[in-house]
Amino acid sequence: MIDLQNLTIKEARKKLDAKEFSAVDLASAYLAEIKKKNKELNAYLEVYNDVLDQAKIADEMITKGKSYPLLGIPLAIKDAILIKGRRASAASKILENYISPYDSTVISKLKKQGAVFLGRTNMDEFALGSSTENSAYGVTKNPYDNSRVAGGTSGGSAAVVIGNMALGALGSDTGGSVRLPSAFCGVVGLKPTYGKVSRYGLIAAASSLDCIGPIAKNIEDARIIFDAIVGHDPMDSTSVTDSTYPKLPTKKIIGVPFDLISQEGIDHKIKEDFQSAVKNFKNLGYQIKNIKLPNCIALYYIINFAEVSSNLARFDGVRYGLHKNGKNLLEDYLLSKGAGFGKESRRRILLGTYVLSAGYYDAYYGKAQTARASLKKEFKELFSEVDLVFTPTSPIPAWKIGEKNDPLSVYLADIFTVTANIVGLPAISLPSGSIEIEGKKLPLGIQFMAPHGREDLLFEVGKKFEAIK
């Protein structure tokens, strides 16, 4: 029997190559866990019917002496990442039964390594939210406490990894959508530097913010997946090369925005857990420096709403997805979009259209872009003084399903994560501890941000933190 609880990608690679178990055995073990748990957790929207066939092909490659880091490794893929010939709905009714005609670049890279795709995971509709409560197909429940959210928007991907329903997963991160669910579920989630991982084949939410990133049990596994999907792609005009960002010498200095962390609205247990982590890093020989960082929530959501409004305008029900017949073309649009988009999508389309409208563009979107440019300069100066910026991942632990009916309170959960997306920095969430609420232990997470292109610093600090936990 395969010990899925303690299995890592690195260990699975060794055991597969040594023929201790086959890729079919491994895939079968995960399918059994999915069958046992997914009905309750609602983490997968679809489990593929050819999983064992994929695993057989992987076994044939292993028999021929081939070995890639992800050969035969069962992975879960967020429902916003396209796989040729398979459904991709972005957890929305407007894309119901849409079949992708091509592979996203990240999927092409994983296919070359012989990874096994288990299925597509649940998410907030069009990656808009922080809890996966906005999915048109029901909320994903937290494996630690089924009455609570798994985080979002990549809640399904985080839940399947900690629930032993996949060995690793891909998510996408627009304002914390990989990191927040990773914190809520007690796994590692990486948001790469903007442009280092191709967005080709990712259903867009906010194009200048979106990133595809790995979710895994530990730092090493996250790095294995990242190494498999990273790289310049001519199909993505925002793609960058390794030489785009020069590597500066490191100083072992961590910047901490204590003012931002000490404000009201941040759970006292989160603050205690964070202070404990700060002490651990001091003991590891890092210097802690107090820095100033602004609250970027308002800036982030102006940009997000505007780009979401623009991107979601293309979904009209004419060429694919949900279509409702009206008396004329306009009524077709109104009926299809009205039935196809959920509340949060409609809210962001309306607000985004408003901030982009004549008379308000300069007052809102124009000013937001000016502030964004200033923030980028601020971080460039900051990273001449520190190697990393350190915060909690979330100001609060996972909340109860349905508890936050006010959209603004959910938006505020992104206070620590959105900055990395605005500036395009790489950031990682690491499991840091737990909090007991109503007899259930809920995971907590800490976050590091690094200079552009310096994912290596995130992996290095994460490895050291894992070793002392």
N, C-alpha and C positions, 0 to 999 in steps of 0.2 A: 504493500500500500504506500502511495506517495504522500509524504508529509507536506501538504500544501501550505500549512500554517507557517512553516519556517523556510520554505523553499524560496530561493532568489533566482534571478535570471542567470547570474554567474554560476551558481551551483547546478542549475538545470542544464546549462550548456555542458558542463563537465560530465554529468550523469548521462546525458543523451549521447555524447561522443564515446563514452565508455560502455554504452549499450546496457546500462543498469536499468533503464526503462526506455521505451520508444516514444516518439512524438505522438503516436496514436494513444498510448497509455496515458500520457500527460494530458492530452486534449480530452480524453474520456473522463479523467478525474475532474477536470474543470467543468465539463458538461454536467456531471453528476451534482456538483455543488450548485451550479446555476439552476438546475431542475429543483433542487431542494430549497433554494433561498429566493429566487428572483420573483416569484409570485408575491411574496411579502414585501420585498424591498423595491421592486419596480425600477431596477437599475438598468436592465437591458430593455430596449424597445423591440429588438429583434435578435434572436440567436440564429446564426446562419445554418442552413441545413447541409452544408458541405464541409463542416469543420473537420470531420474525420478523413474526408478525401484530401483536404489540404495537408493534414498531418501525415497521411500516407506518402504524399509527394515529398514531404520533408524527410521522412524515413528513408526513402529511396536515395535522396541526395546524401544523407549521412552514410548510407551503405556504400556509396561510391567514393567515400573519403572526403566529402566536402564538409567544411565547418565555418559557419559565420556566427557572430555573436547572438543573432536572433533566429537562427535556423531552428524551426520546430517549436519556437516559443509562442505560447498562446497569448494574444493581445486583444484588448477591447478598443474600439474606435468610436469617438464621439460622433453623434448623429449629424454633425455639420461638416464632416470630412468625407469627400467623395471617393467611392470605390466603384469602378466600372461594373455595370450590370447589377448593382445593388441599390436598394432604396436609400434615400437620404432626405429626411424631412425637416431637419433643424427643429424637431419637436413641435412643428406647426401644422395646422390643418391645411393651410394654403399650399403646402408642398406634399400633401398626402399622396402616397403611391408614386412619387417622383422617382424615376430610375436614372442613375447617373450614367451618362454616355462615355465617361472617361475617368481615369485615375487621377487623383491629386498627386502632386510630386512626392509628398511624404509617403503615400501608399506605394507608389512605384519603387521608392527606395527600400521599403520594408519587404515588398514582394521579391526584390532581387536577393534579399538575405534569406528568404524562405520562411518568414514569420507566418504564423497561423492566426487568422482573424476569427475571433469567436462570435462577434456580433457588434451591433451599434448601440451605444449607450444613451440614456436619457439625459436631458439638458433643459435649461430654460429656453423657451421659444426664441429662436434666432439669437441665442446667447445674450438675452436681455434679462438680467436678474442676478440674484446672489444666493439662491436657495433651491433651484430646480422646482419651485412651486409654480412657475409660469409655464411649464410644459403643457401642451395640449393633451398629453396622454397620461397625466397624473404625476404626482410628486414622487421623487425618489426618497426613500427613508434612510435615516442614518443607521448603519449596522450596529453602532454602540447603543442606540436607543431609538426604537422604531417610531416613537412619537415625535422625533425631532428631524429637522432637515439635514441633508447631507452636504449642504452648501451648493453654490452654483457659480458659473453656469454649468460647469463640468461635473455636476454632482454624481451622475451615473458612473463616470469613469473612476472617480475616487472611491465610490462605494464598492465597485466590483474588485478593486485591488485589495482593499482592507478586508473585504468579505470572502477572499480566496475564490473569486469567480473569474479571475484573470491574473496573469503573472505581471502584467504591466498594462498601461493604457495611454492613449493619446487624448488630450483635451485641447481646448483653445482658450486663450486668455486675452480679454479685451480690457478689463479693469481689475482683474484679480480672479478670473474664472477658473484658472488652474490652481492657484495658490489658496484661495478661500476654502474650497471643498477639501483640499489636501489637509488644511489645518483642522477642519471639522471632523475629518475621518482618520487623522493620525497617520498620514502618509507624506511622501516627499513630492512636491510639485514645482516644476521649473517653468518660468516664463523666460524664453531666450531674448537676446538682443533683437530689436525689431529689424527684420530683414535677414537674419542669419538662418532661419528656417523658412522655406518657401510657403507663401500663402496660396499658391496656385491650387485650386480645387477645394479651398475652404469657403464655405458659404459665408459671405461677408456680413458682419454686424456694423462695425465702424472701422473702415479700411486703414486708417492711419494709426490704429491702436491694436488691431488683432494680431495675435501670435499663436502658433501651434506649439504645444510643449508636452513633455512627458510627465506621467504620474506613475510612481513606483514605490516599492516598500522601503528602499534605502537609497543613499546617494549613488552608490556604485551602479545600481540598476537604472537609475534616472540618467546617469551619464552614458550608459550603454545605448539606451534608446535615443538620447540626444545625438550621440555620435553617428547613429544610423540615419538620422533625418536631416542633419545640418548640411549646409553647403549652398553655394550660389546656384541660382536657377534663372536661365534666360526667360522663362515663362512668367516670372514675377518681376515687374519693373522696379520694385522696392528692394529686391534681393541685394545683399552685400557680400563682399569677399572677406577672407580673413585679414587681408592687408588693409582693409578700410580703416580699421582702428588700431593705431600703434600701441604696443604694450609698454606701459610706463613702469618704472621700478616700484616695488611695493615697500610699505613702511610698517606693516603690522599695527595700523591705527584704525579703529572702528569708530565711526561717527554715530552718535545717538541723539535724536531730537527729543530731549527729556521734556521740554515744554509741551510738545504735541502729545506725548504719552501720558503726562500727568493731568491732562484736562478731564473735566467731567464727562461721563458717558462711556468711560472705559472701565470694564469690570475690574474690581479690586483684585480678584484672583488672577486675572490676566497680568495686571501690574506686578503682582508678587512673583508669578512665574517668569516674567521678563527680567525682573531684578536678579532672580536666581541665575538666569542665563548670562546676564552681564557679569556677575561674579565669576562664573565658570570661564568666561573668555579672558577675564583679568588673570585668572590662575594659569591660563594657557600662554600667557605672555603678551597678550594684546593690550595696547593702550586704548582706553576709552576716552573719546573726546566729545564734549557737549556741542551740538550743532543746532542751527535753526532751520526748520523746514516749514513751509506754509501748509495750511489745510487746502488741498487742491480739489475737493469734491465739486464745488461749483464750476470750476474751470473744466474739469473732466466731463461733467454731464452736459454742458453746453456743446462741447465738441462731439460727444457721443450721440446726443439727440439729433444734431444736424446730420451727421454721417449715416445714422440709422435711417432717418427720414429719406435721405437720398438713395441708399442701397435698397430699402424695402419697396421703393416705388416700382421696381421692375416686376414684382410679383402681382400679376393681374388675372391669373386663371385662364388666360387665353391659349398659351402654348403648352402649358403643363400644370399639374397640380389641380387643386379644387376649382371647379367652375360651376357657377349658378347662372341659369338662363333668365334674363330679364326681357323687357319689351324692346330695349335698344342697347347699344354698346355701353352707354353710360350706366344704365341700370345693371348690366352684366358686371361691370367693374364694382359698383357699389355693393351688390349682393355678394359677389365672390370675396371681395376684401373684407366686408363686414362679417361674413361667416368664417373666413379663413384666418384672420388675425386675432390673437388674444388681447386681453385688456392692456397688458404692459406694452405690447408692440404698438397698439393703437395710440397709447399715451405718448410714446416716444416719437411716433410719426407726427403727431399733432404738434408737440412741443418743438421738434426739430424743424418742421415747416415754419413755425412761428419765428424761431431765431434766425432763419435764413430768409425771411420775407423782407420785402422792400420797406425801408424805414427802421427795421430792427437789426438788419445784418451787421451794420457797423457797431451798433450799441452792444450786441451780444457776441456773435461769432467772430467778428473782426477783432474785438478786444480780447477774446479768448485766445486767438492765434498769436496776438502780440504778447500776452502773458505767457503763453507756451514757449515762445522764443526766449523770453527773459528767464524762464525756469531752466531751460537748457543751458544757458550761460552760467546760471547760478550753480548748476551741478558740475559743469566743467571746472569751475573754480574750486568747488567743494572737493572734487576728487584729486585735486592737486595737493590737498591736505590730509585726506583720509583714503583708505583702501576700499572700505565698505560702509554702507549705511544700514543700521540695525534697528528694527522695530518689531512689535508683535505683528502677526499676520492679520488678525481680526481684533476689534475692540471688545468683542463679546464671544462667548462659546455658542455652539449650535442652538438655535432657538426652536421652540415647539412649532410643529406644522400648523399654519393658520394663525399663529400668534401675532405676526406683524402685518396688520391690515393697511397700515399707513405706508405708502411707497417711500416717503422721505426717510423713515426710520431704517428701511432696508438699504437705501442708497448710502446712508451713513456708515453701514458695516464695511464699506469699501475705503474708508479713510486712509488706511495704510498701504493699500495695494495699487490705487489708481495712478500714483505718481510715476511709477516705473513705466506704465503704458504711455503716459503723456510725453515723457522724455525719451522713450524707446530703450530704457535700460534693461539689462537682464536682472531677474530677481528670483529668489527661491524661498519656498516655505518648508520648514523642517519641523517634525514633531518635537515638542519641547516638554510636555508634561500632561497633566490631566486635572480635571476639576470634578468633584462629585456633586451631582445634583439629583435629588429624589432617588438616591440609591444607585444611580448609574454614573460610571466614570466616563466623562466626555473628554476627548483629546483637545489639546491646545497647540498652537503653532507659533513659531517665530519666523521672521522674514529678514533676508539680507538682499540689498541691492548693490550691484557692482558697476564699475565704469563700462561703457559700451565695449562689447566683444570680450569681456573678461569673465565668461562663465567658469573658467578655470579657477578663479578666486572663490566663486560660490561653491564649487565642488570641494575645494581644499578646506574651507572653513566648515563646510557641512560634514566632511569626513572626520575632522577633529572633534566636532560637537557630538557626533554619533559615538565616538570612542569613549567619551567621558560620561555618557548618559547611563 
